[in-house]
């Protein structure tokens, strides 16, 4: 530490040295948070601030009252930020005491203004163990903590795509192994050792072993979880009192959705807009907790038939009693995000407004509980499965009337945002506080009376008695009136506009007022802390209540969507049969402006309808149809009702999609290579229980190469895997597969030709298309007439001849090119 530094800068350097690496320090100086040295240079660039210098030291700053706005930008840029606040009042001649009150990183945000209300904010950790990966994730804002072990890198990448962690902790010895991953934070290797991690978790949960949490048999996952807890407690200095348990989950109990499928089906994200996602179509939740739960269900559908039936039945009960459904939704609208509120209170970031929001929310629990009880009343009919779910959810709702009463009597109806400035505790809650408030109020009245008296005595009408935290109370007189200042006024400070004075009488009263104010604020903060700590003794009941509310809200949202758009309850089975009558695309059904969505049927099974080949022109609706089927199957496996007249859904273990044309420039991969990578992933991982959606395999290469690959892939899916498959293609030649394979059926999208125009009917009918209508589609796209005319001439020539094996043209045998003997030579028929 340099002797040339001021005491304040020495304080800064000492605090800065104690922070984790790569952490920016926001240092409170009066009304600003200042940054110095390299921090100032980096922040000035990120926030577009003016970089200045004082005594040669680079610096920049932001107003403290707007700090959240700037911190949010730094967090979005992936930075970690340490907030250093003043923890003592300014006093002349003394250095203000300062401490780091919190360290914020992308994965450790607790401020509700910085969080996406409808989305979890996960901090994850991963450890490679030679064959498997240990994976742990914790949402610090809610307390959710779960672990699993994954079989390989593809499974890890799929889970990362679903979870989308804000930070990913890794061992510093495995940085090369995870070099392709983003948002990684390397930690010391010993933090991931099993012994250290186990000790860390046992110490945190205050238990003798981890057997009760069902994760003791997952050593790699335990190692990852222990690293998270150590990182949060010791590096990020967080209180984890709200993290009261850890759960394990098995990916084989879920419907696996790889990253490609999540993107292709536009489940929670769309290139177009958030309004064009499945989540947007289904999300009519009224609480952030319910919205997060519904998002979780969509990204992690389940294969638990009894649980899905329970969800379905409760949706049915809601629809049977629409009045109660609306009452439940009205009640839920009054419930705040108590899951994140209790987390903030536990970490010491909560304020009196959080307590007020908790009070409002808890006061609605009896109503919510009563509506669930009414839903189960005998006069509303039998509720066998619905009773069990409604009853179990009702048991998890804890009204906590004593706590609600305490918060009502203790916290004012409109508390301030700050917790150390007073004004939070209701009058009558504490006698000592009431006395101090009375003394302070009397003192302030005395000051007002003194000002009027001095104006009358001196004749200076502009005389003001003011206060600031540095100089206390003083009499302020402008320059033009300095000649009228009485001799008993003692000069305290000269300003640009005049002088500030003090009198013995004012100085004496200042001590009384400030003493009362200081004691009042200190006592009020102490009382607030006591109430907060009392709230945290009920943290388990509050978290269980929040979890139950999330499920109720998510299912009520699905019920409301079903009510609005005429959904029906699907029959769920394990027999592999998928039969949908008049099915509609759940997103387009709600968003189409120019007319109604055309419904379609589908039948897939494990026998004669294993693979459906769908032909037809571009823009006719092939892609929409096959995605629609995938979305309806997924919806069924979150427990939702479906936009269909009727449906039977045989549960699937995975959903695969290969849709669209995309390249990956960052990895130097062409569109065709990306297509082949995705196809390889499907054929290497699909099972007979999977649902496979393929759109235009083989388009990225020559016609014969593409056709050969597409045909071979279709055969493999049908013959070797037996997966239920929807295969949309332009290769009409492939329709001949239905002749040689019993499980293949041909379907096409109906179109009509009229005056050289084509009309898309959007209807899937049995049989194969005999044209691609590519030239008509090109004309609709706006290609110049001369191009369209020439294309017709070329098409006519091609329809009269086909390439011979020796490269010569020979006469065609029909209206479209067919592969017969040449197809056999290519191995297309097997």
N, C-alpha and C positions, 0 to 999 in steps of 0.2 A: 504493500500500500504506500503510495507516494506521499512524502511529507508536504508536497506542494498542493495537495488536494484540500479543499475546504472540508469542515466536519460533515456537512451534508453529503458531499460527494464520497467521502470516506464511508459514510453509512450506506450509500448506494452500492459502492464496490463490494462491501461486505455481504450485503443481501444478494447481489448479483452472483457472487462466487458460490453461494449455497444452492443455486438452482440446477435442475437437470440440464444436460446439454441441449442445445438447439431450442432454448426457451426465451421468448422475448419478455422483457420486464417493463411493465407500465408502472411508473413510480409517481405516486401522488404528491404534487406540490401545489398546495392551495386549491384553486379551482380547476387545475389541469392534471392530467396524467402525462408525465414527461418521459421521453426515451432518450438515451445518450449513446455516444460512441457508435459501434457497429449496429446496434439495435435501431438507432435513429436512422441510419442510412437505409437499412432494409425496410423499415416501416414507412419511411417517407416515400419510397418507391412503390410499395404495395398499396398505400392509401392515398397516394397523390398529395402528400403534405409538403409544406415548405420546410426545407432543411436549413436550420440556422446554426450559428456558432456562438458560444459564450466562453470567453477565455480560451479560445482555441478548441473547445469541446463541441463536436457535432451534436445537435439536439433537435427534437421536434416534439410536438405535444397535441393532445386532443382534450376538449372540455370534459370534465368528469361526468357531467350530467348527460352527455351524449356518448359515453364510453361504450355502452352496449352495441351501438351501431357500428363503431369501429372494430370492436372485438369480434363481432359477427363476421366482418370482412376478413379479418386475419384468420379466423377459424376456417372459413370457407377456402382460404388459400392453403390450408393444411398446416398452419402454424400452431405452436403451443404458446400460451400467453400466461404469464404470472402477474397477478394483480397485487400491487403493494399499496396498502392503505395507511392513512394516518390513524394511529390508535390512541393518541393523546391529544388534548386540546393545545393549540398554539399558545405559547407564553413568551413574552419578550426576553431575549437573551438565551433561550434554551432551544436545543434541537428537538423537533417533534419526533416522537417515537413512531416508527413505521414497521409493519410486518406484512409478509405475504399472506393474504387472506384466502386466496385460492389460485390454483393453477388449472387453466382450462386448455383442453386439447379437443380435436374433433370427436374423439370417442368418450369424452368425459363431461360433456355439456350438461348442465342442470337448469340453466336459465330457460324458462318456458318461452321467452321471446326469441331465443336462438334455436329452438327445436322445431321440427316439423311435427305438428300436433298429431297427425294421423299416421305417423311412421315411427317405428322404433329406431333408436340410435345405438347401435351395437359397438362395443369394444370386443374384439375377438383375439384369440391366441391360437397358434397352431405349432405342433411339434412333429417332425418327421422321425419315425421310429424304425426305419429300414423297410418295412412292408406296409405299415399302416400310418395314419396320421391321427394324432390326438387333436381334437378341436373343442374349444370352449368359447362361449359368447356370453357377454353380460351387458344388459342395458342399465347403465348407472342411473338413468332418469326414472326407471320403474322398479329396479331391483330384480328383474328377471335374470336368472343365471342357469345355463344349461350346458351340458357336455355330450359329446359323442365321439366315436372313432370311425374313421372313414377308410375305405379299402385302398384307394389310390388317388393319384393327382386328379384324374377326371372327376371323380366324386367330390374331391375337395373344391375344385373349381365350380362345380354345380352348386355346392352349398354356399360358397362365397357369393355367387351370383344371386342366390335367393336371399341371403342374410344382408349382403351389401354393407359390411362393417365400415365404420368411419375410420377405425385404426385396426391394424393387425399386428399383434406382438409376435416376434419370432426370436429364436436364439441367435446370438451374434455369430455362432459357429455355423449356422445354416443359411446365411444370407445368400450365398451362391445358389443354393437349392431353390430358394424362393425369389430369385432375381426377377422373374417375370410378373410377380404380384405387385400391386400398388398399395400405398398407405401403410407400408410395413414400418415397424418400430423395433429395431434390434435391442435386445436386453442381454445382460450377462448370462452365460450358459448355466450357472449354478441355480438360477431362479427356476429353471425348467427341470431340475433333478427331482426324481420322484420323492425322495425323502424330504427335501426342503418344501416341495409343493404340498405334500401330505400334512406336514407339520403346520404350514401356513393356514391350510384350510381347517384343520382340527382346532387350531388356536382361535381362528376367526369364529367358527360356529360353536365353540366351547363344547365339543363332544369328544368321546374317547376314540372313535373311529368313524370312517365314512361309509360303513356298511348300511346305515339307515337311509342313505341318500341314493343307493342303487348305483354307485359309480366306482366302488372299490375295485371292481374287476376290469376297470378301464384305465390302466396305468398311464398311458400317453395322454388321455383326456384329463386325468387328474393333474398331471404335470402342467398342462396348458392352463388349467383353471387356477392352480396355485400361483403361476406367474402373473395372471391378471390381478389377483388379490394383492400380491406384493407390490406390483406396479402402482395400483391405486392408493394403497395405504402409505407407502414409503416414498414414492417418487412424486405422485400427484397430491399427496397429503389430504386424502379424502376419508371422511367418516363413512363406513360401510354398514352402519347399524341397520339399515333397511334391507340389506341383502341377508335375508334370514334363512335361506336354504338354497340347495343346488339340485337340479334334476337332470337325469340322463334321458336321452331319446335315441331311438333306433331308426335309421333311415329306411330299413326294410319294412317298417310298419306304415310308411308313407308312400304316396305316389311320387315317384322320382320324376323331376322336371329339370332337364339340363338347361344350361344358360340359353342355348339356341331356341329351345321350345318356349321358354319364358318370353323371349323377345318376339319370336314369330307369332305367338298367340296374343301378344300385347296384353299381358295379364295386368300389370300395374304400371307399365310404361309404354308409350307409343311415340313414334317419330312425329306423328301428326299433332297430337295434343293429349293431355291427361283425360280429356273427355271421351276419347276413343278407346278406353281400356275396359277390360272386364270389371275391374274394381270400380271404375266410375259408374258403370251400368248397374252395379248391385249395391253400391254404398249409399244408403239412406240412413246411416247411423246418426245419432244425435249426441254422442259423447266421443271424445278422442280415444277413450279406452276401447269402445266398440269398434271404431274405425281401424285401430291397430290390430284388433283381434280378427276382423274380417280380412284384412290384408294378409295376415299370417295364414289364415285358412286357405286363401286362394293360392298362395305360394307353397303351401304344404298340405295338399289334400291327403286324406287318410284312407286306409283300407279296412277300417274297423266297421263291419256291417252293423252290429248292434248300436254303436255310437251314432252312426249316420242315420239309422232309423229313429233314434231318440230325437235328434235334431229335426228331422223331417216332421215327426209327429208334433213337436212343439210348434213348428211353423203352422201346421194344420190347425192346431188349437187356437193359435192367434187369429187365423183366417176365419175359423168358425165363430169367434167372438170378436168381431172387428171393433166393437165399442171398447173392449178391454185392451185391444192392441193399441188403439189411439190413446187411451188413458196411460198405458205404460210408456208410450213414446212422449207424451206430454210431461210425465214425471221425469223421464230421463233427460229431457231438455234442461231441467233445472240442476242437473248433476254436473259438477266440474271435474277436472282431471285429477281426481283424488289419488290416483296411482303415482303421478309425478309430484303432486303436492306433498305427500308424505315423504317422498324421496328428498325433496328440497329441505323440508324441515329436519330430516335426519342428518343431512350434510351441513346443517347450520346456515343454509342460504335462504331459508324461508322467512317470510315476514308476516305481519299481522293480517295482511290481505289474504295470504294463504290460509290462515286459521279461519278467517271469515268464509272463504270459499268452502273449506272443509265443513264448517257449521251448516251452511246452506245445503250442501250435498247430503250430509247425514240426516238432516231434517226431512229429506224426501224418502229415506229408506223405508220407514213404516208404510208410506203410501205404495211404494213399489212392491213391498212384501204382501200388502193387502190385495193388490191386483193379481199377483200370482196365486194367492189363496182362492180368490174369486174364480180364477180360471179353472181351478180343480173342483169347484162345487159340483155335487152330484146332479143338480138340475141342468147342468150344461152337458150332460151325457158322459159316457165312459171315457176315461183318460188313462188307459193302462200305461203305455210307454210314455205318453206325455206327462202323466203324473210323476213318474220317477225323475224325469229331468227337471220339471218345474219344482218338484219338492226338494231335490238336491240343490238346485240353485237358490231356492228360498232359504234353505238352512245356512247357506254361506253369506246371506245378507245380514249384517249386524248393525242394528239401528244406533246402539250406544247412546241411549237417552241421557245418561249422566254426563257424558262428555259433551253432547250437544248443549245441554243446559249450562255447563261450565263455560263453554265458548260464548254462549249467548250473554251470560252475566258478566264475563270478563273482558270481551273485546267490543270496542265501539262499532257502530254500523258503517262508518266510513273512515277506516284507519289510514294513516299516511303510508307512503311506500317505505320510508326509512324506519329503522327499528331503534335508533339511538337518539332520536330527536323528540320523543314524547308523543302524546296524543293518541296512544293505542288503547290504553286501559280505560274501561268504563268507570264513570264516577260511582262511588259506593262500593267498589270492589275491595279497596284497601284504605283503611282510615288514615294511615301515615301519609299515603300519597295524596289523599284529599286535603290534608292539612298543608302539605307543601304547595299544592296547587293554589290553595287560598292565599298563602303567603306571597307566592309569585304574582298572583293576580292583583293583590293589594299594592304590591311594589310597583307594578306597571301602571296602576291607576295613579299612584303617587307621582310617578314620572310625568304623566300627562298633565296632572295638576301643576307640578313644578314648572313645566314649559309655559303654561298659561300665565302663571304668576310672574315669571321672569320677563315675558313679553310685556306685561303691564308695567313692571318696574323699570325696565330699560328703555321701553318705547321702540324696541327693534322688532318689527312685525314679522320679519323673515327668520327670526331665531328658531332653531330646531335642536331638540335633544335627540341624539342618535346613538346607535350601538353597533359595534362590530366586534368580532371575536378576538382581535388583537389588542385594541385600545379600550374595550369596555364601553361605558356610557360617557358621552361628552356633549358639550354645548357647541354648536356649529354656527359661526357668524361670518357673513360675507364681508369682502374687503371694504365695500362702501359704508359699512356700519361699524368698522373697528373703532372709530372715534367715540362711540357711545358705550364701549365695554366698561363695566364697573371695575374698580381697582381690586375687589376681592376675587375676580376671575383669574385663574392661573393658566397661562398658555401651556397646551399639551402637544400641539402639532400644527405646522403650517401646511396648507394645501394650496393648490393652484388658484382656488376661488376665494380663499379666506383663511380663517384660523379656527382651531378647535381648542376649547377651554374646559376646565374642570373646576368645581367648587368643593370645599370641604363637605358640605351638606350632600352633594350629589355623590361624592366618593364614598361616604358612609352608607348611603342607601344602595349604591352599586354592590357593595360587599354582601348586603342582605339579600338582594334580588338574585345576584349570580349564584350565591350559595344555595338558595332555594331552588333555582333552575337546575343547577348541576346535580343536586341531590334528587330532585324530582325525576330528571332524565335517567339517572343511574338506577333509581328504585323502579321506575317503569320498565326499564330494560330487564331488570332482574325478575320482575313479575311476569313479563312476557316470556322470558326463558323458562320460568317455572311452568307456565301453561304449555309451552312447547314440549317440555320434557314429559309432562303428564300425557299429552297427546301421543307421544312416542311409546308410552307403555301399552298402547292399544294398537301398535303397528301391525301385528299379525292379523287382528280382526279387520282392520281397515284394508289391508292388502287382499284378504279373502273376499271382502265386500267388493272391492274394485274388480277382481277377477270375475266374480259372478255377474256384475253389471256389464262387463265387456261381452260375456256370452249372451246375456239377455238382449243387449243392444244389437249385437251382430245378427242374432236370429230374428229379432223384430224387424231389422232392416231387410232381411231376406223375405220375411213375410209381407212387408209393405210393398216391396218390388213385385212379388208374386201377385198381390192384390191389384196393383195398378196395371199390370200387363197380362193378366190372365194366365198365370203359370199353373201347371199341374204337377201332382206328386208322382215322381217316377218310382217304379218298382225296382228295388236293388237286389241283385242276385250274385251268386258266385259261379254261375254256369257259363259265363263267357258270352252270352247273347246280348247284343246291343240292337234294340229295335225302337226307332223313334218315328212317331207319326206326326206329320205337320210341324216339324221342328223349325224354329226360327233362330237366327243369329242374335244372341242376347244384346250385343252392342248396336248393330245396325237396326234391329227392330225398334229401338228407342230413338235413334238419331236420324233415320231417313226422313227427308223433308218432302221429296217428290213422290208420294205414294206409299203404299204399304209394302212391307217385306213379304216376298213370296215364300211360303213354307214348303218344306220338302221332307220326304221320308227317307229312312235308311234302315237297312238290315245287315248286320254283321254277326257272324258266329264263328265257331271253331270247326265247322264242317263245310257245307257247300257255299258259304258266303264269307270265306276268309279274306279274300282280296277282291276289292271292287275297283275295276279299271274305269276311269271317268274321262271321257273325251269331249271335245267341244272347243269352240273358238275362244281366243282371248276376250276378256271383258264379259263373258257370258255368265260367269259366277262359279267356276270350278273351285278356285281357291277359297272363295267365301264359303262354299258348301263344306269342304273338307275341314276347314278351321272351325266352322260351326259345330260339326260333330264332336271335334276334340273339346271345344269349350263346354258343350252340354255334358259330356262325360265328366269333365273336371268339376263342373258345378254340382253334379250329382254326388261327387265324392268329397264335397265340403258340407253336404247335407241340404243343399238348396233344392227347391222345386225348379221346374224347367219350363221355358217358353215352348211348349209343345202340347198337342192334343192329348198324347199319351206317350209313355216311354218305359222301356225295360232296359236297365243298365247293368250289364255284367261287369263287376268291378275290374279295374285294370291295375297293374303294378307300376307301369311307366307309360308316359305319353311322349312320343318322339315326333318331331316335325322337321321337315326339310322343305322350306318354302322360300321363294324369292331368289333373287340374284344379288350377291354382295361380294365385294373383294375385301381383302384385308391388307391394305397398303403398308401398315406398320410392320407386318411380318413378311412382306414381299410375296403374298399369296394372291393368285388370280381368282376371279369369280369361280372358275371351274375347279380349282384346287380347294377352295372353301367348300364348294358343293360336295366334292368327293370326301373331304374330311368329315363333314356332317353325316354323309351317307355311311361312311365306314363306322362312325360311332354308333349309328343305329343298328347295322347288321351285326356288329360285334357285341352289343349289349341288350338287344331286344329279346324278349321271351314270348312264349305262347300267350302269356297273360297281358302282353303290352298292346297298346294302340299306336299304330304307326300312320303318320300323315305325310305323304310324299307328293310334291308338286313339281312337275317338269324336270325329272332327273335326266341328265345327259344333254342339256341344252347348250352347255358351254363349250362343246367341241363339235367336230364334224358330224354330219347326219348319221352315217353308219356307225361311227364310234359311239355316239350318244345313244342311238337306238340299241346297240349291242349291250352297253352297260345297263341301260334302263331295264331291258328285258331280263338280263341275268340277275339284277337285283330283285326284280319282282318274283322271279322263279325261286330265288333263295329264301325270300320272306315267306313264300307260300309253301315250298317243299321242306326246307330245313327248319325254319323257326315256327311257322304256323301262326304268326301274329295276325291279329285283326288289322287289316291295312286298307287305307283309302289311297289310291294311286292315280293322281291326275296327270294326264300326258297329252302331248300333241302327236305322239307317234301312233297313228291309227293302226299301223301294222301289228301293234301289241295286242289288239283285240282278239287276234287269233289264239291267244293263250287260253281263252275260254273253251276252245275246242279240245285242247289237250289236257286241261286241268279242271277237275270237278269243283274245286273251291274258288274258282275265278268267275266273276260275273261282270258283264259289261253294262255301263250306264253312260249316258251323255246328257249334255245340257241342251234342252230344246231351243231351236231358233226357227224363225220363219223368214223366208225371202219374199220380198214384194217390190216390184219395179227396181230391181237391182239394189235394193236396200235390205238390210238384215235387221230383224227385231229380236232382241234377247228376251226370251220368256222366263228365264231364271228358274226353270223347272227341271229337276233331275228325273230322267225317264230311262227305262231299261232299253238296252241296245247300244250300238256304237255309232258315233258320228261318221259321216262319209266325207266331210270337208272341214278345213280349218278356218275358212272365211277370212284368211289373213289380209287379203287385198281389200276386202270391205272394211275391215278394222283400220287398215292404213288410211283409207279414204276418210273415215270418221275422224282420224287423228289430224287430218289437215294436210296430207302430202299433196303436192301439186298435181293437177290432172294429168300432165304429161308423164309423170312417174307412174301413176296408176294405170294409164293406158299401156305403157310399155310393159309393166308388170303383167298385165293380162295377156299380152302377146307371148311373153316368155313362158307363162304358166301353160298356155295352150300348146306351145312346142313341147314342154316337158311332159304334158299329159299324153302326147303321142309317142313318146319314146322313153326308155330308161337305159341307164348305163349297163353295158355288158361287162363281163368279167375282164375282157381284154381292153376295156376303155372305149369300145365303139357303142353307138346307140342302136337299140333294136326296138321294134314296134311294141307298144304297150298292150297289155291284155285286158285292160278295163279302164274305167273312169278315174281310178286313182292308182298310184304305184303300189304294187304288192311285193312282198318278199316271199318266194316259195322255195324253189330249189336253192337259190342263192342264200335264203334264210337258213336252210338246213346246213349249208356249208359254213355259215357263220356260227353255227351252234345255237341258234335261237330257240329251237324246239326241244332240245335236250333228249 
